[in-house]
Amino acid sequence: MFEVDFESMVFVLDKRGKPLMPCTEKRARLLLSRHRARVSRVLPMVIRLMDRTQDSCQLQPLRVKLDPGSKRTGIALVRESETIDFQSGQIKRRATVLLLMELAHRGRRISEALTARQSMRRRRRGNLRYRAPRFLNRGNKPKGWLAPSLQHRVDTSMAWVKRFQAWAPVTALSAELVRFDMQALRDPEISGIEYNQGTLFGYEVREYLSQKWQRTCAYCDAQDLPLQIEHIQSKARGGSNRISNLTLACDACNRKKAARSVEDFLAKEPTRLERILKTAKAPLRDAAAVNSTRWALVNALRATKLPVETASGGLTKFNRSHWGVPKTHALDAACVGQVEELRGWNIATLTLKAMGRGSYQRTRLTKYGFPRGYLLRSKRVHGFATGDMIRACVPSGKKAGRYVGRVAVRASGFFNIQGSEGIIQGISHRHCRLIQRNDGYGYHYSPVTISDPIASAKNPKWTDASHPPLYLPGLKAEVSREKV
């Protein structure tokens, strides 16, 4: 076992703000200590040189790769180079990973907020009879319109692509053009004209089940083992090959269950039985979200005027298995497209969690739609806003010390600071210094301990890594609420 390299790359700008090649943290510290650079941004780290311009520097081609998903999107920044194989004389395309990011979307929260707003407005409209009914305002959506919860996935992904373009000399883009075959997932025996009316280009059922069941045996929660496709209701008892009747099981559980009914097999584990049946009948919501946004994201990438490479999910899985790379969203992004050699992938992943920039609505409501409190009319208090990253130096008192984290502002001027050590309450604004304004994201570096890549290349059995952003999380705007 060895530890993944925690040191990440630092973005570099010239004195006019144009992007240069990223550097290591060690070189960035030397430039800052010699007063040759200034800090432009903390997370992700961006410095600006004081004595260099882009014309006097040599740049290398960089590529941004995306692995879009329903809940998380993997992003990788790689440096491309070409090498010549002296044995065959062929030119190979090498990719060196510089930065790995995992973007957690908040589409579900947006959908729930819109549903709550709809119910509140419907109640108010029922109490105010003079308001005109709103049922003839349909059909005003332009072509290509997406629901806000889906458009959010495209917008946040494009926002980080544009940031990379501003911080690094990006010359090309790559995206995985995933499509789940909804017809084949629901009914594998579909054929003929019924299939022609559906989606023709499908995704493997095994890969879909791996994502749905999180690469875990449904009966014993075993991981890092070869998993087999298992019929929940065995075919001997009339079960079908529909996706709602399939799960993953290890060899031992598959043999032990055999043709028994799942109710009989899990008679002593009713909780597990309920969870399996609930997960099996879950709608294909995530697959539908990916299908709806895939072309919108590709068209947005092409609007940047950069060369865009699209690749299938099968090619990504082949590259990952060939090079023995673990299964994470960020590393999947590094394996997107034509990758003949992959280097430097064993680095820490920067996890981003979309938190939003606060609520425009300043009135808090109960579940029945009645006001229960009011937020501050101004989001800033003494120059600070909820979610800003600050440093507080308290010289004396019970809370003496140095604190770094996100701030939750109060009208009284005594703020709460949430950092890696917990929440510190009642810190005066006089002791606070701004580090970085709230940009709507929570940040967290995730080093992962993995096995030897040489042994893993022979038998790549990895689980999906999910890293909650615990360090400097984003805060909600409603914490700064005044009493009624």
C-alpha positions in Angstrom: 0.0 0.0 0.0 1.2 3.5 -0.6 -0.4 7.0 0.0 -1.6 9.1 -2.9 0.4 12.2 -3.4 -1.4 15.0 -1.6 0.5 17.9 -3.3 -1.6 19.4 -6.1 -0.8 21.9 -8.9 -1.0 25.6 -8.5 -2.4 27.8 -11.3 -0.1 30.7 -12.5 -1.0 34.0 -14.1 1.3 36.5 -15.6 1.4 40.1 -14.5 -1.4 41.0 -17.0 -3.6 38.2 -15.7 -3.1 35.8 -18.7 -2.7 32.1 -17.9 0.7 30.4 -17.8 1.6 26.7 -17.1 0.7 25.4 -13.6 3.5 24.8 -11.1 3.9 22.7 -8.0 3.2 23.9 -4.5 6.9 23.9 -3.7 7.7 26.2 -6.6 4.7 28.4 -5.7 6.0 28.8 -2.1 9.4 29.8 -3.4 7.9 32.4 -5.7 5.8 33.9 -2.9 8.7 33.9 -0.4 10.9 35.8 -2.9 8.1 38.3 -3.6 7.9 37.3 -7.2 4.2 36.4 -7.0 1.1 37.3 -5.2 -1.9 35.1 -4.2 -4.8 35.7 -6.4 -7.0 32.9 -5.1 -6.8 30.4 -2.3 -9.0 27.4 -3.4 -8.1 26.3 -6.0 -4.7 28.0 -5.5 -4.0 30.7 -8.1 -0.9 33.0 -8.0 0.0 35.9 -10.2 3.6 36.6 -11.2 4.9 40.1 -10.9 7.8 39.9 -13.4 6.7 37.6 -16.3 4.4 37.9 -19.3 2.9 35.2 -21.4 5.0 36.2 -24.5 8.2 35.4 -22.6 7.0 31.9 -21.4 6.8 28.6 -23.2 3.4 26.9 -23.0 2.4 23.3 -23.4 -1.0 22.0 -24.7 -3.5 21.3 -21.8 -6.8 19.4 -22.1 -9.8 19.6 -19.8 -11.7 16.2 -19.6 -15.2 15.8 -18.3 -17.0 12.7 -17.1 -20.6 14.0 -16.7 -22.9 12.3 -14.2 -26.3 12.8 -12.6 -25.1 13.6 -9.1 -21.3 14.1 -9.6 -19.2 15.2 -12.6 -15.5 14.3 -12.8 -13.1 16.9 -14.2 -9.4 16.4 -15.0 -6.8 18.7 -16.3 -4.1 16.8 -18.2 -0.9 17.8 -20.1 -0.7 16.2 -23.5 2.6 15.1 -25.2 3.5 12.8 -28.1 6.2 10.2 -27.8 7.7 7.8 -30.4 7.8 4.1 -29.8 11.2 3.1 -31.0 10.2 -0.5 -31.5 7.1 0.1 -33.7 7.9 3.7 -34.8 4.4 4.8 -33.9 3.5 8.1 -32.3 1.8 7.6 -28.9 -0.4 10.1 -27.1 0.7 10.5 -23.5 -1.5 12.2 -20.9 0.0 13.5 -17.6 -2.7 14.3 -15.0 -2.2 17.7 -13.3 -5.4 18.2 -11.4 -8.4 16.0 -10.5 -11.7 17.5 -9.4 -15.1 16.0 -8.4 -18.0 18.3 -8.8 -21.1 17.5 -6.7 -24.3 18.9 -8.2 -27.3 20.2 -6.3 -30.0 19.5 -8.9 -32.1 17.6 -6.4 -32.2 20.5 -4.0 -33.2 22.8 -6.8 -36.1 20.5 -7.8 -37.3 20.4 -4.2 -37.1 24.1 -3.8 -39.1 24.7 -7.0 -41.7 22.2 -5.8 -42.0 24.0 -2.5 -42.3 27.4 -4.1 -45.0 26.1 -6.4 -47.1 24.8 -3.5 -46.6 28.1 -1.5 -47.7 30.2 -4.4 -50.7 27.9 -5.1 -51.9 28.4 -1.5 -51.5 32.1 -1.7 -53.2 32.3 -5.0 -56.1 30.4 -3.5 -56.5 33.0 -0.7 -56.2 36.0 -3.1 -59.2 35.5 -5.4 -58.5 38.6 -7.4 -55.3 37.1 -9.0 -55.9 35.9 -12.5 -55.6 32.1 -12.9 -52.4 30.8 -14.5 -53.1 27.8 -16.7 -52.8 29.2 -20.2 -49.1 30.2 -20.0 -47.7 26.9 -21.4 -45.8 26.5 -24.6 -43.4 29.5 -23.9 -40.3 27.4 -23.5 -37.7 27.7 -26.3 -36.2 24.8 -28.2 -33.6 23.0 -26.2 -35.1 24.1 -22.8 -34.0 22.1 -19.8 -35.5 22.0 -16.4 -33.6 24.2 -13.8 -32.4 21.1 -12.0 -30.9 19.7 -15.3 -29.6 23.1 -16.6 -27.8 23.5 -13.3 -25.6 20.5 -14.2 -24.6 22.0 -17.5 -24.0 25.5 -16.1 -21.8 24.4 -13.2 -19.7 22.1 -15.5 -19.3 25.0 -18.0 -18.5 27.4 -15.2 -15.4 25.4 -14.2 -14.4 24.8 -17.8 -14.3 28.6 -18.3 -12.4 29.0 -15.0 -9.8 26.5 -16.3 -9.5 28.5 -19.5 -8.8 31.7 -17.5 -6.3 30.0 -15.2 -4.4 27.6 -17.6 -3.6 27.5 -21.4 -6.3 25.1 -22.3 -6.2 24.1 -26.0 -8.7 21.2 -26.2 -11.7 19.6 -24.4 -12.9 16.1 -24.0 -16.2 14.8 -22.8 -17.8 11.4 -22.3 -20.9 11.1 -24.4 -22.8 8.8 -22.2 -26.3 7.5 -23.1 -28.3 4.9 -21.2 -30.6 2.8 -23.3 -33.8 3.4 -21.4 -35.8 0.9 -23.5 -33.3 -1.9 -23.2 -32.9 -1.3 -19.5 -36.6 -1.6 -18.9 -37.2 -4.6 -21.2 -34.1 -6.4 -22.6 -36.3 -8.6 -24.9 -37.6 -5.5 -26.8 -37.0 -5.8 -30.6 -38.3 -4.8 -33.9 -40.3 -1.6 -34.4 -40.6 -1.2 -30.6 -36.8 -0.9 -30.3 -36.6 1.4 -33.3 -38.9 3.8 -31.5 -36.5 3.8 -28.5 -32.9 4.7 -28.2 -30.7 2.5 -30.3 -27.2 3.2 -28.9 -27.3 1.6 -25.4 -25.1 1.4 -22.4 -24.1 -2.0 -21.0 -26.4 -3.4 -18.4 -23.5 -4.5 -16.2 -22.1 -1.0 -16.0 -25.5 0.5 -15.2 -26.0 -2.1 -12.4 -22.6 -1.3 -11.1 -23.5 2.3 -10.6 -27.0 1.5 -9.3 -25.8 -0.9 -6.6 -22.5 0.9 -6.0 -20.4 -2.1 -6.9 -21.5 -3.9 -3.8 -23.0 -7.4 -3.3 -26.7 -6.8 -2.4 -26.8 -9.7 0.0 -23.6 -9.4 2.0 -22.3 -5.9 1.2 -19.0 -7.4 -0.1 -16.7 -5.1 -2.1 -13.5 -5.5 -4.1 -14.8 -9.0 -5.3 -15.9 -10.2 -8.8 -19.6 -9.5 -8.8 -22.2 -11.4 -10.9 -25.5 -10.3 -12.3 -28.2 -11.9 -10.1 -31.9 -12.3 -10.7 -33.8 -11.1 -7.7 -36.7 -13.3 -8.7 -35.1 -16.3 -10.3 -36.0 -17.3 -13.8 -37.0 -20.7 -12.5 -39.8 -18.9 -10.6 -40.8 -16.8 -13.6 -38.4 -13.9 -13.2 -37.4 -11.8 -16.3 -34.3 -10.0 -17.5 -35.8 -6.6 -16.8 -33.5 -4.2 -15.1 -35.8 -4.0 -12.1 -35.3 -7.7 -11.5 -31.5 -7.6 -11.6 -28.9 -6.9 -9.0 -25.3 -7.7 -8.2 -24.1 -10.6 -6.0 -20.8 -12.3 -5.2 -20.2 -15.9 -6.2 -20.9 -17.2 -2.7 -24.2 -15.5 -2.3 -25.3 -16.3 -5.8 -24.7 -20.0 -5.2 -26.3 -19.9 -1.8 -29.4 -18.2 -3.0 -29.7 -20.4 -6.2 -33.3 -20.6 -7.3 -34.8 -19.7 -3.9 -37.1 -16.6 -3.7 -35.6 -13.5 -2.3 -38.2 -13.4 0.5 -37.2 -16.9 1.6 -33.5 -16.2 1.3 -33.6 -13.0 3.4 -36.3 -14.1 5.8 -34.1 -13.3 8.7 -33.0 -9.9 7.3 -36.2 -7.9 6.7 -34.4 -4.6 6.6 -32.0 -5.8 3.8 -35.0 -7.3 1.9 -36.9 -4.0 2.0 -33.8 -2.1 0.8 -33.2 -4.4 -2.1 -36.8 -4.3 -3.3 -36.9 -0.6 -3.0 -33.6 0.0 -4.9 -34.6 -2.5 -7.6 -37.9 -0.6 -8.3 -36.3 2.8 -8.2 -37.0 4.8 -11.3 -34.3 5.5 -13.9 -34.0 9.1 -12.8 -30.3 9.4 -12.9 -30.1 7.7 -16.4 -32.8 10.1 -17.7 -30.9 13.1 -16.3 -27.7 12.1 -18.1 -29.5 11.4 -21.3 -31.2 14.9 -21.2 -28.1 16.9 -20.6 -25.4 15.1 -22.6 -25.9 17.0 -25.9 -26.5 20.3 -24.1 -23.1 20.0 -22.4 -21.4 19.0 -25.7 -23.0 21.9 -27.5 -21.9 24.3 -24.7 -18.3 23.0 -25.0 -18.3 23.5 -28.7 -19.4 27.1 -28.2 -16.0 27.7 -26.6 -14.4 27.4 -30.1 -11.9 24.8 -28.8 -11.5 21.3 -30.3 -14.0 19.0 -28.5 -13.4 15.2 -28.4 -16.3 13.0 -27.5 -15.9 9.4 -26.4 -18.0 6.5 -25.2 -18.3 5.1 -21.7 -16.9 1.8 -22.9 -13.7 3.4 -24.0 -13.4 5.1 -20.6 -13.8 1.8 -18.8 -11.3 0.1 -21.2 -8.7 2.8 -20.4 -9.3 2.6 -16.7 -9.0 -1.2 -16.6 -5.9 -1.2 -19.0 -4.0 1.2 -16.8 -5.2 -0.2 -13.4 -6.8 3.1 -12.4 -9.3 3.1 -9.5 -13.0 3.8 -10.1 -13.7 7.4 -9.2 -15.5 10.2 -11.1 -12.3 12.3 -11.4 -10.1 9.4 -12.6 -12.8 8.4 -15.0 -12.5 11.9 -16.5 -8.8 11.4 -16.9 -9.5 8.2 -18.8 -11.9 9.8 -21.3 -11.0 9.6 -24.9 -7.9 8.3 -26.7 -5.4 7.6 -23.9 -2.4 5.5 -25.0 -0.4 6.3 -21.9 -1.6 7.8 -18.6 0.8 9.2 -15.9 0.6 11.0 -12.7 -3.0 10.0 -11.8 -2.2 9.1 -8.2 -2.8 12.6 -6.8 -5.3 14.0 -4.4 -8.8 14.9 -5.7 -10.3 18.3 -5.0 -14.0 17.7 -4.2 -16.4 20.6 -5.0 -19.9 20.7 -3.6 -22.3 23.2 -5.2 -23.9 25.1 -2.4 -25.4 28.1 -4.1 -24.9 31.8 -3.2 -27.8 32.1 -0.8 -31.5 32.7 -1.1 -33.1 35.5 -2.9 -36.2 35.0 -0.8 -35.8 36.9 2.5 -38.9 35.5 4.2 -38.7 32.1 5.9 -41.9 30.1 5.7 -43.4 27.2 7.7 -44.4 24.0 6.0 -47.9 25.5 5.6 -46.7 28.6 3.8 -47.0 31.1 6.7 -44.0 33.4 7.5 -42.0 32.4 10.5 -39.0 34.7 10.3 -37.1 37.1 8.1 -33.5 37.2 6.8 -31.3 40.3 6.7 -32.2 42.7 3.9 -28.5 43.0 3.2 -26.4 39.9 2.9 -23.3 41.7 4.0 -22.6 42.6 7.7 -19.5 44.7 8.3 -18.2 43.7 4.9 -18.6 40.0 5.4 -21.3 37.6 3.9 -22.3 34.1 4.9 -20.0 31.6 3.2 -16.9 33.9 3.0 -13.6 32.2 3.9 -12.0 34.2 6.7 -9.2 34.1 9.3 -10.0 35.2 12.8 -7.3 36.0 15.4 -8.8 36.4 18.9 -6.1 37.8 21.2 -7.7 37.1 24.6 -10.8 35.7 26.3 -12.4 32.3 26.4 -12.1 31.9 22.6 -8.5 33.1 22.2 -6.8 31.6 19.2 -6.6 31.5 15.5 -9.5 30.2 13.4 -9.8 29.6 9.7 -13.1 28.6 8.0 -16.4 29.7 6.6 -18.3 32.5 8.3 -22.0 32.8 9.1 -22.8 36.4 9.7 -25.1 37.9 12.3 -26.7 41.3 12.6 -25.1 41.7 16.0 -21.6 41.6 14.5 -20.7 38.4 16.3 -20.2 35.6 13.7 -20.0 31.9 13.7 -16.9 30.2 12.0 -17.1 26.7 10.7 -13.8 25.1 10.0 -12.1 21.7 10.2 -12.2 21.7 14.0 -15.9 22.4 14.2 -18.1 25.5 14.7 -16.9 28.4 16.8 -19.6 30.8 17.8 -19.6 34.4 18.9 -16.5 35.7 17.1 -16.5 39.5 16.8 -16.1 41.0 13.3 -13.2 43.1 14.5 -11.0 40.0 14.7 -11.9 38.7 11.2 -9.9 39.1 8.0 -11.2 38.1 4.6 -9.3 35.3 2.7 -11.7 34.5 -0.2 -15.3 35.6 -1.0 -18.0 32.9 -1.2 -18.2 31.6 -4.7 -21.0 29.0 -4.1 -18.8 25.9 -3.6 -17.5 23.9 -0.7 -13.9 22.6 -1.1 -12.2 19.5 0.2 -9.0 17.7 -0.8 -9.4 13.9 -0.7 -6.2 11.8 -0.5 -7.0 8.1 -1.0 -4.9 5.1 0.0 -4.8 2.6 -2.8 -2.9 -0.5 -3.7 0.0 -1.1 -6.0 -1.0 -0.1 -9.5 1.1 -2.9 -11.1 -0.9 -5.5 -9.2 -4.1 -3.6 -9.8 -3.6 -3.6 -13.6 -3.8 -7.4 -13.5 -7.0 -7.4 -11.5 -8.6 -4.0 -11.3 -11.3 -4.3 -8.6 -12.0 -0.9 -7.2 -15.0 0.7 -5.6 -16.4 4.1 -6.3 -15.0 6.7 -4.0 -17.3 9.3 -2.7 -15.7 12.1 -0.6 -18.0 14.5 1.3 -16.7 18.0 1.4 -16.0 18.2 5.2 -13.3 20.8 5.0 -14.5 24.4 4.6 -18.0 23.4 3.6 -20.4 25.9 2.1 -23.0 27.4 4.4 -26.6 28.2 3.8 -27.7 31.8 3.8 -30.7 31.2 6.1 -28.3 30.9 9.1 -28.2 34.7 9.2 -31.8 35.1 10.3 -33.3 37.7 12.5 -36.0 36.9 15.0 -39.5 38.0 14.3 
